Amino acid sequence: MRRAVAAAAVVAALGVTTACGGSSETTDDAKKPAASEKTTAPAKPAEEGAKALTAAELEKAVVGTGDVKGYKVEKVGKDDLPPTESVAAKPASCQPLADMFMFSTQPTAKDRVVRTLMATDELDPKVTSLALLAYDGADAAKVMKDLRTASKSCTAYEHVDYKYSGVKARPAPDAGDEAVSYDVKGVIDGDKVPMTFTVVRSGSTVVAFYTMNMLDSSKTDVPQVIVDAQLAKLEKAV
């Protein structure tokens, strides 16, 4: 079952199909705000002259085996990633969400690395994937701004012949320089699969996380231990 969930996560959420798309899904209930969270976290300004991390630097900064207690980390090779080219979504106001579903953005990241994580506890059906996206200057801040706007204004959209609904902004964690979190509802091979996105900017790097749970739609929060471990490693590496 866990292998099936992982396969669905990679195929659907990363769009590893000939059509450049899969389909995603939403949580049935949004996480209640914790004391340290708020709907919109204040953003620290991005440095205009900041340079994007190189591919080698991203590989050094991304979590690996042993970095996240209780989780196995698997690398997603570049050949298994969807293309970075944007495919139009309808309505256009939802485009940032459709792009992020493919770990793609406008403006395009200079480079990216992707990992998939599963708990070592075989009874935990969650699958979390993360991507480190590198940008020059203030492009990372624009990506965050567009995602924040779309998560609040978009409710449903179509993308690459798939339909998505139930878009709902969630409380943004107090992490990095700014953060955005939201749910999306979709269908994978006829089955409803919940998914939650949390996207964090640290300097000129955007770290995108998504979690899906094909067995329990009420439990799709991105594990905080994964967010903390990835941000700590990124900040230490740069």
C-alpha positions in Angstrom: 0.0 0.0 0.0 2.8 2.4 0.9 4.6 1.7 -2.4 1.3 2.4 -4.2 0.9 5.7 -2.3 4.5 6.7 -3.1 4.1 5.8 -6.8 0.9 7.8 -6.9 2.6 10.8 -5.3 5.4 10.9 -7.8 3.3 10.2 -10.8 0.5 12.5 -9.9 2.1 15.3 -8.0 5.2 15.6 -10.0 3.4 15.1 -13.3 5.7 12.4 -14.5 3.4 11.6 -17.4 3.6 12.3 -21.1 0.9 15.0 -20.7 3.1 16.8 -18.1 0.4 16.5 -15.5 -1.2 14.3 -12.8 -3.8 15.2 -10.4 -3.9 16.2 -6.8 -6.4 16.5 -4.0 -7.3 18.4 -1.0 -7.7 17.9 2.7 -11.2 17.8 4.0 -10.4 20.0 7.0 -7.9 22.7 7.4 -5.4 22.6 10.2 -6.3 24.8 13.2 -3.9 27.6 13.7 -1.2 26.9 16.3 -0.1 29.6 18.7 3.0 30.2 16.6 1.1 30.4 13.3 -0.9 33.1 11.5 -2.8 33.2 8.3 -0.2 35.5 6.7 3.3 35.5 8.1 5.3 38.7 7.7 7.7 38.6 4.9 11.3 39.7 5.2 12.5 41.6 2.1 14.4 39.7 -0.6 17.9 40.9 -1.5 17.8 42.4 -5.0 21.4 41.2 -5.8 21.0 37.7 -4.3 22.4 35.0 -6.6 20.7 31.7 -7.1 22.2 28.6 -5.6 24.0 26.3 -8.1 22.9 22.8 -8.8 25.8 21.5 -6.6 24.8 23.9 -3.8 21.2 22.7 -3.9 22.3 19.1 -3.7 24.4 20.0 -0.7 21.5 21.8 1.0 18.7 19.3 0.4 17.9 16.7 3.1 19.2 13.1 2.7 19.2 9.8 4.6 19.7 10.4 8.3 18.7 14.1 8.2 15.1 13.7 9.2 14.5 11.5 12.2 11.9 8.8 11.5 11.9 9.3 7.7 13.4 7.7 4.6 14.5 10.0 1.9 14.5 9.1 -1.8 16.0 11.2 -4.6 13.9 12.1 -7.6 16.2 12.3 -10.6 16.0 15.1 -13.1 14.8 12.7 -15.8 11.8 11.9 -13.7 10.8 15.6 -13.1 8.1 17.3 -15.2 9.3 20.1 -17.5 9.6 23.6 -16.1 7.6 25.1 -18.9 4.3 26.5 -17.7 1.0 25.1 -19.2 -2.0 27.4 -19.1 -4.5 26.9 -16.3 -8.1 28.0 -16.4 -8.8 30.5 -14.9 -5.5 32.2 -15.2 -5.7 33.5 -11.6 -4.9 29.9 -10.5 -1.8 29.6 -12.6 0.7 29.8 -9.7 -1.0 26.8 -8.0 -1.0 24.8 -11.2 2.7 25.5 -11.7 3.7 24.7 -8.2 1.9 21.3 -8.5 4.7 20.5 -11.0 7.4 22.2 -8.8 7.5 24.8 -11.5 7.1 28.6 -11.3 6.9 31.9 -13.1 9.6 33.2 -13.2 11.4 29.9 -13.8 13.8 28.7 -11.1 17.4 28.6 -12.2 17.7 25.0 -10.9 15.8 22.6 -8.6 16.2 19.4 -6.7 13.4 17.1 -5.5 13.1 14.5 -2.7 10.3 12.2 -1.5 10.0 11.2 2.1 8.1 8.4 3.8 8.0 7.6 7.5 9.9 4.5 8.7 6.7 3.6 10.6 5.0 1.3 8.1 1.6 2.3 9.6 2.0 6.0 8.6 0.5 6.3 5.1 1.7 9.9 4.5 4.0 10.7 1.6 5.8 14.0 1.5 7.8 15.5 -1.4 9.9 18.6 -1.3 11.7 20.7 -3.8 14.4 23.3 -3.5 14.0 26.0 -6.1 16.8 28.5 -6.8 16.3 32.1 -8.0 18.2 35.3 -8.7 17.4 38.6 -7.0 13.8 39.1 -5.9 12.3 36.4 -8.1 11.7 34.1 -5.1 9.7 36.8 -3.4 7.5 37.2 -6.5 6.8 33.5 -6.5 5.7 33.7 -2.9 3.5 36.7 -3.6 1.8 35.1 -6.5 1.2 31.9 -4.6 -0.3 33.8 -1.6 -2.6 35.7 -3.9 -3.8 32.6 -5.8 -4.3 30.5 -2.6 -6.8 33.2 -1.4 -8.5 34.0 -4.7 -8.6 30.7 -6.5 -11.2 28.1 -5.6 -11.1 25.6 -8.5 -9.3 25.3 -11.8 -8.5 23.1 -14.8 -5.0 22.2 -15.9 -3.7 19.7 -18.5 -7.2 18.1 -18.8 -7.5 17.6 -15.0 -9.8 19.4 -12.7 -9.0 20.7 -9.2 -11.2 22.1 -6.6 -11.4 22.9 -2.9 -8.5 25.3 -2.9 -8.2 26.7 0.6 -5.6 28.8 2.2 -4.2 27.4 5.5 -2.4 29.1 8.4 1.2 29.8 7.2 3.9 28.5 9.5 6.4 30.9 11.0 9.3 29.7 9.0 12.0 31.1 6.8 11.6 34.7 5.5 8.0 34.1 4.6 5.6 31.1 4.0 2.4 30.1 2.3 0.2 27.0 3.0 -2.9 25.8 1.2 -5.0 22.7 0.3 -6.1 21.5 -3.2 -8.6 18.8 -4.1 -8.3 16.6 -7.1 -8.6 13.0 -8.2 -5.9 10.3 -9.0 -7.0 7.4 -11.1 -10.6 8.0 -9.9 -9.7 8.1 -6.2 -9.8 11.2 -4.1 -6.4 11.9 -2.6 -5.8 14.8 -0.1 -2.9 17.1 -0.5 -1.5 20.0 1.4 1.2 22.4 0.2 3.5 24.5 2.4 6.0 26.8 0.6 8.7 28.7 2.4 11.2 31.2 1.1 14.7 31.4 2.7 16.6 34.2 1.0 16.5 33.6 -2.8 15.6 29.9 -2.4 12.0 28.6 -2.3 11.4 25.3 -0.5 8.1 23.7 -1.5 6.6 20.8 0.5 3.5 18.8 -0.3 2.0 15.9 1.7 -0.7 13.4 0.5 -2.5 10.7 2.4 -4.6 8.3 0.3 -6.0 6.6 3.4 -7.0 9.4 5.7 -8.1 12.7 4.2 -8.1 14.5 7.6 -4.3 14.0 8.1 -2.3 15.7 5.4 -0.4 18.4 7.3 3.2 18.6 6.1 5.2 17.1 9.0 6.9 20.0 10.9 9.9 17.8 11.5 10.5 17.7 7.8 10.1 21.5 7.4 12.4 22.2 10.3 15.1 19.7 9.1 15.1 21.0 5.6 15.2 24.7 6.5 18.0 24.1 9.0 20.1 22.2 6.5 19.5 24.9 3.8 20.4 27.8 6.1 23.5 25.9 7.3 24.6 25.2 3.7 24.3 28.8 2.4 
